[in-house]
Amino acid sequence: MRRRPLLFLSCFVAAALASCETRRSEPDETPAYATDVAPILSAKCASCHAGSAPPAGWRADRYESAAGCVASGRSVFDGPLASALARPDHAGLLTSAERSVLERWSAAGGASARAGTHDRSFTDPRSPASHGNFLRDLRYRPMLAADDPDACGRCHDGVVAKPSGVAFAAEGATSCTTCHDEPGGTLACGTCHGAPGRLYPPRDPCFHPEAAGDHGHEPHAGPSASRAEGLACATCHPQPALGDVATVASTHVNGHVEVWFDYAVAGREARFDATSKKCTGTCHARGGQRPEVSWSEAAGKALTCNDCHGSPPAGHYAGRCTTCHHEADATGTALVASKLHLNGRVDLGDGSGRCGACHGNGDDPWPSTAAHPAHRMPAMSKAVACETCHDVPQPGDRHPAGKEHASVRLLGLAASDGRRAVFDPTSQSCSDTYCHAGSGAARPTPRWTDGEPARTCGACHSAPPPLPHPQSTTCEGCHPAPSTTTHLDGVISR
């Protein structure tokens, strides 16, 4: 069992000031990032290399990025910093003195801070003797328990548990939030698993090579082809509230990874086998070819639409996926929008639950395809109600009825005046309707896919209609001018 390193030689409280003696009799003059390197990089590099999307992915304003992905004890100039300084457009960026500081810092292993009470390796996240590994071995008690003999709060600010009577940090002691500056500080999820700006694992494989084999968190927790936003951590794990020290100390850092499922998302049959690392009865078990998915293969083998559920599922409506779902392509082989996918429910259209979710727009149920606009807002006649051509479902009705095309049956206005009113799904045409097949009509069987019908009186009935209709060409003598309220209303007005 590893012995605890002596965190301090003597700490005492006097005049409301906590101070700790250093372990060394002479100060460590080896350049460190915090005191010597950061000011140079801030002045010469951070104007470009900072923020969440820096050029070449290299940040000068964070130690982890500035140090580069090299093994502990090796020169950082084996990494990205030397390569950048060798570029012609960076020539002369640093003075000879500044470059000397960086080279000496790199040659010594790129330490985060100078040695003092702690050895330099204690602040190096790449070192097996780092403070992160030390705290993990002790279940983070020095960080969480104020009465622990090695309590970090005896000397450092930014700790969640500070011993009673310690009002100030020790002279020269770095605040924990200098590096752990995420919301929540040292208790932020990314402090122990994840990375700056990312709460979920894996950790940076440069500093945590053991994390390189974590292939499962990114597809679940990060934005992906299947979800516009990642699943919440609480979908699969008990998650303490931010800043909940008691829960973190009692159960969260116990050395075990608990897996439990939010049934609202994963389903009530969801189970995880800790031995095989397989999920059963979860999001993946929806009648597809891979109902059980191993955690280790989650990212190694991409899932297809047929893996979790058939495309289409058994007994499912056989039409194109795009007829009812906005997130899939027409063939059901890929996702084109992922906002509604894997959200714990089956959404139709845009998920609003209104007719416009699948056809139309919002509260407006009218599709914009083919001749729908011409029937919805005709220029020379009364608007046609949806129920003239379709069985309009009532709340709770199963819809659609399971055909690849919309079911059409012509009633009401279309069948006025004793018309048979028939729609042929093969030719997509209407025949013997009151609306179009009047006496002498030029287009008695209009095709639905022709879109806008002819806006002439001779299209639906001749002008004038054949005998025995009076052959006067002055229609206004008997009939009012065509109106969007009276024309084609099922009544011949005189």
The 8 nearest C-alpha neighbors of each residue, nearest first, counted from 0:
[[1, 2, 3, 136, 137, 133, 4, 135],
 [0, 2, 3, 136, 4, 133, 137, 128],
 [3, 1, 4, 0, 5, 133, 136, 137],
 [2, 4, 5, 1, 133, 6, 149, 137],
 [5, 3, 6, 2, 117, 133, 149, 1],
 [4, 6, 7, 3, 8, 149, 117, 116],
 [7, 5, 4, 149, 116, 117, 8, 151],
 [6, 8, 5, 9, 116, 19, 10, 20],
 [9, 7, 20, 22, 10, 5, 6, 19],
 [8, 10, 7, 19, 20, 11, 18, 21],
 [11, 9, 19, 18, 17, 7, 8, 12],
 [10, 12, 17, 18, 13, 9, 19, 16],
 [11, 13, 17, 16, 15, 165, 14, 10],
 [14, 12, 15, 16, 11, 17, 18, 165],
 [13, 15, 16, 12, 17, 166, 11, 167],
 [14, 16, 13, 166, 12, 17, 167, 165],
 [17, 15, 167, 13, 14, 12, 18, 166],
 [18, 16, 12, 169, 167, 11, 168, 165],
 [17, 19, 169, 170, 10, 16, 11, 154],
 [20, 18, 10, 169, 9, 7, 21, 154],
 [21, 19, 9, 8, 22, 18, 7, 116],
 [22, 20, 116, 115, 23, 19, 8, 7],
 [21, 23, 116, 115, 20, 8, 24, 7],
 [22, 24, 21, 25, 115, 26, 116, 27],
 [23, 25, 26, 22, 21, 27, 115, 20],
 [26, 24, 23, 27, 28, 22, 21, 115],
 [25, 27, 28, 23, 24, 115, 114, 113],
 [26, 28, 29, 114, 113, 25, 115, 23],
 [27, 29, 26, 30, 113, 31, 114, 25],
 [28, 30, 27, 31, 113, 104, 107, 103],
 [31, 29, 104, 35, 28, 100, 103, 32],
 [32, 30, 112, 110, 111, 113, 35, 33],
 [31, 33, 36, 111, 37, 35, 34, 112],
 [32, 34, 37, 31, 112, 111, 35, 36],
 [35, 33, 32, 31, 36, 37, 112, 38],
 [34, 36, 31, 32, 30, 37, 33, 38],
 [37, 35, 32, 39, 38, 31, 40, 34],
 [36, 38, 40, 32, 39, 33, 41, 35],
 [39, 37, 41, 36, 40, 42, 35, 34],
 [40, 38, 42, 36, 41, 37, 43, 97],
 [39, 41, 44, 37, 43, 42, 38, 59],
 [40, 42, 45, 38, 39, 43, 44, 37],
 [43, 41, 39, 40, 44, 38, 45, 46],
 [42, 44, 40, 41, 39, 45, 92, 46],
 [45, 43, 40, 46, 41, 48, 47, 59],
 [44, 46, 48, 41, 47, 59, 49, 60],
 [45, 47, 44, 48, 49, 43, 41, 42],
 [48, 46, 45, 49, 44, 53, 54, 58],
 [47, 49, 45, 58, 53, 59, 44, 46],
 [50, 48, 58, 45, 53, 60, 47, 59],
 [49, 51, 52, 53, 48, 58, 60, 47],
 [50, 52, 53, 49, 196, 58, 56, 195],
 [53, 51, 50, 56, 54, 49, 48, 57],
 [52, 54, 48, 56, 49, 57, 50, 58],
 [55, 53, 56, 48, 57, 52, 47, 58],
 [56, 54, 57, 53, 48, 52, 58, 79],
 [55, 57, 53, 54, 52, 58, 48, 64],
 [58, 56, 55, 64, 53, 48, 54, 59],
 [59, 57, 48, 49, 64, 60, 65, 61],
 [58, 60, 65, 45, 48, 61, 40, 49],
 [59, 61, 58, 49, 45, 41, 62, 37],
 [62, 60, 63, 64, 59, 58, 65, 178],
 [61, 63, 65, 64, 66, 60, 111, 32],
 [64, 62, 66, 61, 65, 67, 206, 124],
 [63, 65, 58, 67, 62, 66, 61, 57],
 [64, 66, 62, 59, 67, 63, 58, 61],
 [67, 65, 64, 63, 62, 75, 109, 68],
 [68, 66, 64, 78, 65, 69, 79, 75],
 [67, 69, 205, 78, 66, 70, 206, 64],
 [70, 68, 67, 78, 75, 73, 71, 77],
 [69, 71, 73, 72, 125, 68, 205, 206],
 [70, 72, 125, 73, 126, 108, 69, 123],
 [71, 73, 108, 70, 107, 74, 109, 106],
 [74, 72, 108, 71, 70, 75, 69, 106],
 [75, 73, 105, 106, 76, 108, 77, 72],
 [74, 76, 105, 77, 78, 66, 109, 67],
 [77, 75, 81, 78, 74, 80, 105, 79],
 [76, 78, 75, 74, 81, 69, 79, 73],
 [77, 79, 76, 75, 67, 80, 81, 68],
 [80, 78, 82, 81, 67, 83, 76, 77],
 [79, 81, 83, 82, 78, 76, 84, 75],
 [82, 80, 76, 84, 83, 79, 85, 78],
 [81, 83, 79, 85, 80, 84, 86, 78],
 [82, 84, 80, 85, 81, 86, 79, 89],
 [83, 85, 81, 86, 89, 82, 80, 90],
 [86, 84, 82, 83, 81, 87, 90, 89],
 [85, 87, 89, 84, 83, 88, 90, 82],
 [88, 86, 90, 89, 85, 84, 91, 83],
 [87, 89, 86, 90, 84, 92, 85, 91],
 [90, 88, 87, 86, 92, 84, 91, 85],
 [91, 89, 87, 92, 88, 86, 84, 85],
 [90, 92, 93, 89, 94, 88, 84, 87],
 [91, 93, 89, 90, 94, 43, 84, 88],
 [94, 92, 91, 97, 98, 95, 43, 90],
 [93, 95, 97, 96, 98, 91, 92, 99],
 [94, 96, 98, 97, 99, 93, 100, 91],
 [97, 95, 99, 94, 98, 100, 93, 101],
 [98, 96, 94, 100, 99, 95, 93, 101],
 [97, 99, 101, 95, 100, 96, 93, 102],
 [98, 100, 96, 102, 97, 101, 103, 95],
 [101, 99, 97, 103, 98, 102, 104, 96],
 [102, 100, 104, 98, 99, 103, 105, 97],
 [101, 103, 105, 99, 104, 100, 106, 98],
 [104, 102, 106, 100, 105, 101, 99, 107],
 [103, 105, 30, 101, 109, 107, 102, 106],
 [106, 104, 74, 75, 109, 102, 108, 107],
 [105, 107, 74, 103, 108, 104, 102, 73],
 [108, 106, 104, 105, 109, 103, 72, 74],
 [107, 109, 72, 73, 105, 74, 106, 110],
 [110, 108, 105, 104, 107, 66, 75, 111],
 [111, 109, 31, 112, 108, 123, 119, 32],
 [110, 112, 32, 31, 122, 123, 33, 109],
 [113, 111, 31, 110, 33, 32, 119, 122],
 [114, 112, 31, 119, 27, 115, 29, 30],
 [113, 115, 119, 118, 117, 27, 112, 116],
 [116, 114, 117, 21, 22, 113, 23, 118],
 [115, 117, 21, 22, 7, 6, 114, 118],
 [118, 116, 115, 114, 121, 119, 6, 22],
 [117, 119, 114, 120, 121, 115, 116, 122],
 [120, 118, 114, 121, 122, 113, 110, 117],
 [121, 119, 123, 118, 122, 129, 126, 128],
 [122, 120, 129, 130, 119, 118, 123, 128],
 [121, 123, 120, 129, 119, 111, 130, 124],
 [122, 124, 120, 125, 126, 129, 121, 111],
 [125, 123, 129, 126, 206, 122, 131, 130],
 [126, 124, 206, 123, 71, 127, 70, 207],
 [125, 127, 129, 128, 124, 123, 71, 120],
 [128, 126, 129, 132, 125, 124, 120, 133],
 [129, 127, 126, 121, 120, 132, 130, 133],
 [130, 128, 121, 126, 131, 124, 132, 127],
 [129, 131, 133, 121, 132, 134, 122, 128],
 [130, 132, 134, 129, 133, 135, 124, 128],
 [131, 133, 135, 134, 129, 130, 136, 128],
 [134, 132, 130, 136, 131, 135, 129, 137],
 [135, 133, 139, 137, 131, 136, 132, 130],
 [134, 136, 138, 132, 137, 139, 133, 131],
 [137, 135, 133, 134, 138, 132, 139, 1],
 [136, 138, 134, 139, 135, 140, 133, 141],
 [139, 137, 135, 140, 136, 252, 134, 253],
 [140, 138, 134, 137, 142, 135, 141, 143],
 [139, 141, 143, 144, 142, 138, 137, 147],
 [142, 140, 150, 149, 147, 151, 139, 144],
 [141, 143, 140, 139, 151, 150, 144, 158],
 [142, 144, 140, 160, 141, 139, 159, 248],
 [145, 143, 140, 146, 147, 141, 160, 142],
 [144, 146, 162, 160, 161, 147, 150, 143],
 [147, 145, 144, 162, 148, 150, 141, 149],
 [146, 148, 150, 149, 144, 141, 145, 140],
 [149, 147, 150, 146, 141, 145, 6, 151],
 [148, 150, 147, 141, 6, 151, 5, 153],
 [151, 149, 141, 147, 152, 148, 145, 153],
 [152, 150, 153, 141, 142, 155, 154, 149],
 [151, 153, 161, 155, 154, 150, 158, 160],
 [154, 152, 151, 150, 162, 155, 165, 161],
 [153, 155, 169, 168, 152, 151, 172, 17],
 [156, 154, 152, 168, 174, 172, 151, 153],
 [155, 157, 174, 158, 168, 175, 152, 154],
 [156, 158, 175, 176, 174, 155, 159, 184],
 [159, 157, 156, 160, 152, 175, 161, 142],
 [158, 160, 143, 161, 157, 142, 185, 244],
 [161, 159, 145, 143, 158, 144, 152, 142],
 [160, 162, 152, 145, 153, 163, 158, 159],
 [163, 161, 145, 165, 153, 146, 152, 164],
 [162, 164, 165, 161, 145, 166, 146, 153],
 [163, 165, 166, 162, 12, 15, 161, 17],
 [166, 164, 163, 162, 167, 17, 153, 12],
 [165, 167, 15, 164, 16, 17, 168, 163],
 [168, 166, 16, 17, 165, 169, 15, 156],
 [169, 167, 154, 155, 156, 17, 170, 172],
 [168, 170, 18, 154, 17, 172, 19, 171],
 [169, 171, 172, 18, 168, 19, 17, 154],
 [170, 172, 169, 173, 168, 18, 19, 115],
 [173, 171, 169, 170, 155, 154, 168, 174],
 [174, 172, 155, 171, 175, 177, 156, 168],
 [173, 175, 156, 157, 176, 155, 177, 172],
 [176, 174, 157, 177, 179, 178, 156, 173],
 [175, 177, 179, 180, 178, 157, 174, 184],
 [176, 178, 175, 174, 179, 180, 173, 157],
 [179, 177, 176, 180, 175, 61, 62, 174],
 [180, 178, 176, 184, 185, 181, 177, 175],
 [179, 181, 176, 184, 178, 177, 182, 183],
 [180, 182, 184, 179, 183, 187, 195, 196],
 [183, 181, 184, 187, 180, 186, 179, 241],
 [182, 184, 187, 186, 181, 185, 242, 241],
 [185, 183, 179, 181, 186, 180, 187, 182],
 [184, 186, 187, 179, 190, 183, 176, 158],
 [187, 185, 183, 184, 242, 188, 190, 241],
 [188, 186, 183, 184, 189, 190, 185, 182],
 [187, 189, 198, 190, 191, 192, 186, 193],
 [188, 190, 193, 198, 192, 194, 187, 191],
 [191, 189, 187, 188, 192, 185, 179, 186],
 [192, 190, 189, 188, 193, 187, 202, 186],
 [193, 191, 189, 200, 202, 190, 199, 188],
 [192, 194, 200, 189, 202, 199, 198, 201],
 [193, 195, 189, 197, 202, 196, 203, 198],
 [196, 194, 197, 189, 181, 193, 198, 190],
 [195, 197, 194, 198, 181, 189, 51, 193],
 [198, 196, 194, 195, 193, 199, 189, 200],
 [199, 197, 189, 193, 188, 194, 196, 192],
 [198, 200, 193, 197, 192, 201, 189, 220],
 [201, 199, 193, 192, 202, 216, 198, 213],
 [200, 202, 193, 210, 213, 192, 203, 199],
 [201, 203, 193, 200, 192, 194, 210, 204],
 [202, 204, 205, 206, 207, 194, 201, 210],
 [205, 203, 208, 207, 211, 206, 210, 202],
 [206, 204, 68, 203, 207, 208, 69, 125],
 [207, 205, 125, 204, 203, 124, 208, 68],
 [206, 208, 204, 209, 205, 210, 203, 202],
 [209, 207, 204, 210, 211, 205, 206, 203],
 [208, 210, 207, 211, 212, 204, 213, 202],
 [209, 211, 208, 201, 212, 204, 213, 207],
 [210, 212, 204, 208, 209, 213, 201, 207],
 [213, 211, 210, 214, 209, 295, 208, 201],
 [212, 214, 210, 211, 215, 201, 216, 295],
 [215, 213, 298, 212, 216, 295, 297, 217],
 [214, 216, 297, 298, 217, 294, 213, 218],
 [215, 217, 219, 220, 218, 200, 214, 199],
 [216, 218, 221, 220, 219, 215, 214, 200],
 [219, 217, 216, 221, 215, 220, 223, 298],
 [220, 218, 216, 217, 230, 221, 229, 215],
 [221, 219, 229, 230, 217, 216, 218, 231],
 [222, 220, 229, 217, 218, 219, 223, 228],
 [221, 223, 228, 229, 227, 226, 220, 224],
 [224, 222, 226, 225, 218, 221, 227, 229],
 [223, 225, 226, 337, 334, 222, 227, 336],
 [224, 226, 223, 337, 340, 227, 334, 341],
 [227, 225, 337, 228, 223, 224, 338, 222],
 [226, 228, 338, 337, 222, 223, 229, 225],
 [229, 227, 222, 226, 221, 230, 338, 223],
 [228, 230, 220, 221, 222, 219, 226, 231],
 [229, 231, 220, 219, 232, 234, 228, 221],
 [230, 232, 233, 234, 229, 220, 235, 219],
 [231, 233, 234, 236, 235, 230, 238, 220],
 [232, 234, 236, 231, 235, 238, 237, 261],
 [235, 233, 261, 232, 260, 231, 236, 230],
 [234, 236, 260, 259, 233, 258, 232, 261],
 [237, 235, 233, 258, 259, 238, 232, 257],
 [238, 236, 233, 239, 259, 257, 235, 258],
 [237, 239, 233, 236, 240, 232, 251, 241],
 [240, 238, 243, 246, 241, 247, 237, 251],
 [239, 241, 243, 242, 238, 246, 244, 247],
 [240, 242, 243, 239, 183, 187, 186, 188],
 [241, 243, 244, 240, 186, 183, 187, 239],
 [244, 242, 240, 241, 245, 246, 239, 247],
 [245, 243, 247, 246, 242, 248, 143, 159],
 [244, 246, 248, 247, 243, 249, 250, 143],
 [247, 245, 249, 248, 244, 243, 250, 239],
 [246, 248, 251, 244, 245, 249, 250, 252],
 [247, 249, 245, 246, 244, 250, 252, 251],
 [248, 250, 246, 247, 245, 251, 252, 253],
 [251, 249, 253, 247, 246, 252, 248, 245],
 [250, 252, 247, 253, 248, 249, 246, 239],
 [253, 251, 254, 138, 250, 247, 248, 249],
 [252, 254, 250, 255, 251, 138, 249, 248],
 [255, 253, 252, 256, 138, 251, 135, 136],
 [256, 254, 253, 257, 252, 251, 250, 258],
 [257, 255, 258, 254, 236, 253, 251, 252],
 [256, 258, 236, 255, 259, 237, 235, 251],
 [259, 257, 236, 235, 256, 260, 271, 237],
 [260, 258, 235, 236, 257, 237, 261, 234],
 [261, 259, 235, 234, 262, 265, 269, 236],
 [260, 262, 234, 263, 264, 265, 235, 233],
 [261, 263, 266, 267, 265, 264, 260, 269],
 [262, 264, 261, 266, 265, 343, 267, 260],
 [265, 263, 343, 262, 261, 266, 342, 234],
 [264, 266, 281, 262, 282, 261, 269, 263],
 [267, 265, 262, 268, 269, 264, 281, 263],
 [266, 268, 262, 269, 265, 263, 280, 281],
 [267, 269, 280, 266, 270, 281, 279, 262],
 [270, 268, 280, 281, 267, 266, 279, 265],
 [269, 271, 279, 278, 280, 268, 272, 281],
 [272, 270, 278, 277, 273, 279, 276, 258],
 [271, 273, 276, 277, 274, 275, 278, 270],
 [272, 274, 276, 275, 271, 277, 258, 278],
 [275, 273, 272, 276, 277, 271, 293, 278],
 [274, 276, 277, 272, 273, 293, 271, 294],
 [277, 275, 273, 272, 293, 274, 294, 271],
 [278, 276, 293, 275, 272, 292, 271, 294],
 [279, 277, 271, 291, 292, 270, 281, 272],
 [280, 278, 291, 270, 281, 269, 271, 277],
 [279, 281, 269, 268, 284, 270, 278, 282],
 [280, 282, 269, 265, 283, 279, 284, 266],
 [281, 283, 265, 284, 285, 280, 266, 341],
 [282, 284, 307, 290, 281, 285, 291, 289],
 [285, 283, 290, 280, 281, 307, 282, 286],
 [284, 286, 308, 307, 287, 283, 290, 282],
 [287, 285, 308, 284, 309, 307, 288, 290],
 [288, 308, 286, 307, 306, 309, 305, 285],
 [287, 289, 306, 290, 305, 307, 286, 308],
 [290, 288, 306, 291, 287, 307, 292, 283],
 [289, 291, 284, 283, 307, 287, 288, 292],
 [292, 290, 279, 289, 278, 277, 293, 284],
 [293, 291, 277, 278, 294, 289, 290, 297],
 [292, 294, 277, 296, 295, 276, 297, 278],
 [293, 295, 297, 296, 276, 215, 277, 292],
 [294, 296, 293, 297, 214, 215, 276, 213],
 [297, 295, 299, 293, 298, 294, 300, 214],
 [296, 298, 215, 294, 295, 299, 293, 300],
 [299, 297, 214, 296, 300, 215, 301, 218],
 [298, 300, 296, 297, 301, 214, 295, 215],
 [301, 299, 298, 296, 297, 302, 303, 295],
 [300, 302, 298, 299, 303, 297, 296, 306],
 [301, 303, 306, 300, 304, 307, 305, 297],
 [302, 304, 306, 305, 301, 332, 307, 333],
 [303, 305, 306, 332, 310, 307, 308, 309],
 [306, 304, 309, 308, 287, 303, 310, 307],
 [307, 305, 288, 287, 289, 303, 304, 308],
 [308, 306, 287, 283, 285, 284, 305, 289],
 [309, 307, 287, 286, 285, 305, 306, 312],
 [310, 308, 312, 305, 311, 287, 286, 313],
 [311, 309, 312, 305, 331, 304, 308, 332],
 [310, 312, 309, 315, 313, 317, 331, 316],
 [313, 311, 309, 310, 315, 308, 314, 286],
 [312, 314, 315, 311, 309, 286, 310, 308],
 [315, 313, 312, 316, 311, 317, 401, 309],
 [314, 316, 312, 313, 317, 311, 401, 318],
 [315, 317, 401, 318, 402, 314, 403, 311],
 [318, 316, 403, 315, 401, 402, 311, 319],
 [319, 317, 403, 316, 320, 402, 322, 404],
 [318, 320, 329, 321, 322, 330, 317, 403],
 [321, 319, 329, 322, 331, 324, 323, 327],
 [320, 322, 329, 324, 323, 319, 325, 328],
 [321, 323, 320, 319, 324, 318, 357, 329],
 [322, 324, 348, 347, 321, 357, 320, 325],
 [325, 323, 348, 321, 347, 326, 320, 322],
 [324, 326, 348, 327, 321, 349, 323, 336],
 [325, 327, 336, 335, 337, 334, 324, 339],
 [328, 326, 334, 335, 331, 325, 333, 324],
 [327, 329, 331, 330, 333, 334, 321, 335],
 [330, 328, 321, 320, 319, 331, 327, 322],
 [331, 329, 332, 328, 319, 320, 333, 327],
 [332, 330, 328, 329, 320, 327, 333, 310],
 [331, 333, 330, 304, 328, 334, 303, 327],
 [334, 332, 328, 331, 327, 335, 304, 303],
 [335, 333, 327, 326, 336, 328, 337, 224],
 [334, 336, 326, 327, 328, 333, 337, 325],
 [337, 335, 326, 334, 338, 327, 325, 227],
 [336, 338, 226, 227, 340, 225, 326, 339],
 [337, 339, 227, 340, 226, 336, 326, 228],
 [340, 338, 337, 342, 341, 326, 346, 350],
 [339, 341, 337, 342, 338, 226, 225, 326],
 [342, 340, 343, 339, 226, 225, 344, 282],
 [341, 343, 340, 344, 339, 264, 345, 338],
 [344, 342, 264, 341, 263, 265, 345, 266],
 [343, 345, 342, 346, 341, 264, 340, 339],
 [346, 344, 347, 343, 342, 340, 339, 350],
 [345, 347, 350, 344, 348, 339, 324, 349],
 [348, 346, 324, 350, 323, 349, 357, 356],
 [347, 349, 357, 356, 324, 323, 325, 350],
 [348, 350, 356, 351, 325, 347, 357, 346],
 [349, 351, 346, 347, 348, 352, 356, 339],
 [350, 352, 353, 349, 356, 361, 348, 347],
 [353, 351, 350, 356, 354, 347, 346, 349],
 [352, 354, 355, 356, 351, 362, 361, 364],
 [355, 353, 364, 356, 357, 358, 362, 352],
 [354, 356, 359, 360, 361, 364, 358, 353],
 [355, 357, 348, 349, 353, 354, 351, 358],
 [358, 356, 348, 355, 323, 354, 347, 359],
 [359, 357, 355, 366, 356, 364, 354, 365],
 [358, 360, 355, 366, 365, 364, 363, 367],
 [359, 361, 355, 363, 362, 364, 358, 356],
 [360, 362, 355, 363, 356, 353, 359, 354],
 [361, 363, 355, 360, 364, 353, 354, 359],
 [362, 364, 360, 361, 355, 359, 365, 354],
 [365, 363, 359, 355, 354, 358, 362, 366],
 [364, 366, 359, 363, 358, 367, 371, 355],
 [367, 365, 359, 358, 368, 371, 364, 372],
 [366, 368, 371, 372, 365, 359, 369, 358],
 [369, 367, 366, 371, 370, 372, 450, 448],
 [368, 370, 450, 448, 371, 447, 449, 367],
 [371, 369, 450, 373, 372, 451, 447, 368],
 [370, 372, 374, 373, 369, 368, 367, 375],
 [373, 371, 375, 374, 370, 367, 376, 368],
 [372, 374, 377, 370, 371, 375, 376, 451],
 [375, 373, 371, 372, 383, 377, 376, 382],
 [374, 376, 372, 382, 373, 383, 371, 377],
 [375, 377, 373, 374, 382, 372, 378, 381],
 [378, 376, 373, 374, 380, 379, 382, 375],
 [377, 379, 380, 376, 483, 454, 373, 482],
 [380, 378, 483, 481, 377, 482, 486, 381],
 [381, 379, 483, 486, 482, 487, 377, 378],
 [380, 382, 483, 484, 486, 487, 485, 488],
 [383, 381, 375, 376, 374, 377, 380, 384],
 [382, 384, 374, 375, 381, 385, 387, 412],
 [383, 385, 386, 387, 382, 375, 388, 374],
 [386, 384, 387, 388, 389, 383, 391, 390],
 [387, 385, 389, 388, 384, 390, 391, 410],
 [388, 386, 410, 411, 385, 384, 409, 389],
 [387, 389, 409, 408, 386, 407, 385, 410],
 [390, 388, 386, 407, 391, 408, 385, 387],
 [389, 391, 386, 392, 388, 408, 407, 406],
 [390, 392, 389, 386, 393, 385, 388, 398],
 [393, 391, 396, 390, 394, 398, 397, 395],
 [392, 394, 396, 395, 391, 397, 390, 398],
 [395, 393, 396, 392, 397, 391, 398, 353],
 [394, 396, 393, 397, 392, 398, 352, 391],
 [397, 395, 393, 394, 392, 398, 399, 391],
 [398, 396, 399, 395, 400, 392, 394, 393],
 [399, 397, 400, 396, 392, 401, 395, 391],
 [398, 400, 401, 397, 402, 316, 405, 406],
 [399, 401, 398, 402, 397, 316, 406, 405],
 [402, 400, 316, 399, 317, 403, 315, 318],
 [403, 401, 404, 400, 317, 318, 316, 405],
 [402, 404, 318, 317, 401, 405, 319, 316],
 [405, 403, 402, 406, 318, 424, 401, 407],
 [404, 406, 407, 402, 403, 399, 389, 400],
 [407, 405, 404, 389, 408, 402, 390, 400],
 [408, 406, 389, 388, 405, 409, 422, 390],
 [409, 407, 388, 389, 410, 406, 422, 421],
 [408, 410, 388, 420, 387, 413, 421, 407],
 [411, 409, 414, 387, 413, 412, 408, 388],
 [410, 412, 387, 413, 414, 415, 409, 386],
 [411, 413, 415, 414, 489, 410, 387, 433],
 [412, 414, 432, 433, 410, 411, 415, 434],
 [413, 415, 418, 410, 420, 412, 411, 433],
 [416, 414, 412, 417, 433, 413, 418, 489],
 [415, 417, 418, 414, 433, 489, 490, 412],
 [418, 416, 415, 414, 419, 433, 420, 432],
 [417, 419, 414, 420, 416, 432, 415, 431],
 [418, 420, 431, 414, 421, 417, 432, 430],
 [419, 421, 432, 431, 414, 418, 409, 430],
 [422, 420, 430, 429, 419, 409, 431, 423],
 [421, 423, 429, 428, 424, 430, 407, 408],
 [422, 424, 427, 428, 425, 426, 429, 421],
 [425, 423, 427, 426, 422, 428, 407, 404],
 [426, 424, 423, 427, 428, 422, 446, 404],
 [425, 427, 428, 423, 424, 446, 422, 447],
 [428, 426, 424, 423, 447, 425, 446, 448],
 [429, 427, 446, 426, 423, 445, 447, 422],
 [428, 430, 422, 444, 421, 445, 423, 446],
 [431, 429, 444, 421, 432, 420, 443, 422],
 [430, 432, 420, 436, 419, 418, 421, 433],
 [433, 431, 420, 413, 434, 436, 430, 435],
 [432, 434, 413, 415, 435, 436, 414, 418],
 [433, 435, 432, 413, 436, 487, 459, 437],
 [434, 436, 459, 443, 432, 433, 437, 442],
 [437, 435, 443, 431, 432, 459, 440, 433],
 [436, 438, 460, 440, 459, 435, 439, 433],
 [439, 437, 460, 440, 464, 461, 465, 436],
 [438, 440, 461, 460, 464, 437, 441, 465],
 [441, 439, 460, 459, 458, 461, 437, 443],
 [440, 442, 458, 457, 443, 459, 439, 460],
 [443, 441, 458, 440, 444, 445, 459, 435],
 [442, 444, 436, 435, 440, 445, 441, 459],
 [445, 443, 430, 429, 442, 428, 446, 436],
 [446, 444, 428, 442, 429, 443, 447, 430],
 [447, 445, 428, 449, 448, 427, 444, 429],
 [448, 446, 449, 427, 428, 370, 450, 369],
 [447, 449, 369, 450, 446, 370, 427, 428],
 [450, 448, 446, 447, 451, 369, 370, 452],
 [449, 451, 370, 369, 448, 447, 452, 373],
 [450, 452, 373, 370, 449, 453, 369, 372],
 [453, 451, 454, 450, 449, 373, 445, 370],
 [452, 454, 455, 458, 451, 442, 456, 457],
 [455, 453, 452, 456, 458, 379, 378, 451],
 [456, 454, 457, 458, 453, 459, 452, 379],
 [455, 457, 458, 460, 462, 459, 461, 454],
 [456, 458, 461, 460, 455, 459, 462, 441],
 [459, 457, 441, 442, 440, 456, 455, 460],
 [460, 458, 435, 440, 437, 457, 436, 442],
 [461, 459, 440, 437, 457, 439, 438, 458],
 [462, 460, 457, 464, 439, 463, 440, 438],
 [463, 461, 464, 457, 456, 460, 472, 474],
 [462, 464, 461, 470, 472, 465, 471, 468],
 [463, 465, 461, 462, 438, 468, 439, 460],
 [466, 464, 468, 467, 439, 463, 438, 461],
 [467, 465, 468, 469, 464, 470, 463, 438],
 [466, 468, 469, 465, 470, 464, 463, 438],
 [469, 467, 466, 465, 464, 470, 463, 471],
 [468, 470, 471, 467, 466, 463, 464, 465],
 [471, 469, 463, 468, 472, 466, 464, 465],
 [470, 472, 473, 469, 463, 474, 468, 476],
 [473, 471, 474, 463, 470, 462, 469, 475],
 [472, 474, 471, 475, 476, 477, 463, 470],
 [475, 473, 476, 478, 472, 477, 471, 463],
 [476, 474, 478, 477, 473, 479, 480, 472],
 [475, 477, 474, 473, 478, 479, 471, 493],
 [478, 476, 493, 475, 474, 479, 473, 492],
 [477, 479, 493, 475, 474, 476, 492, 480],
 [480, 478, 475, 481, 477, 493, 492, 474],
 [479, 481, 482, 475, 478, 474, 486, 485],
 [482, 480, 486, 379, 479, 380, 483, 485],
 [481, 483, 486, 484, 485, 380, 379, 480],
 [482, 484, 380, 381, 379, 485, 486, 378],
 [485, 483, 381, 482, 486, 380, 488, 382],
 [486, 484, 482, 488, 483, 381, 487, 380],
 [485, 487, 380, 482, 481, 488, 381, 483],
 [488, 486, 489, 380, 381, 485, 434, 490],
 [487, 489, 490, 486, 485, 381, 412, 484],
 [490, 488, 487, 412, 415, 491, 416, 433],
 [489, 491, 488, 492, 487, 485, 486, 415],
 [492, 490, 493, 489, 488, 487, 486, 478],
 [491, 493, 490, 478, 479, 485, 477, 486],
 [492, 478, 477, 491, 479, 476, 475, 490]]
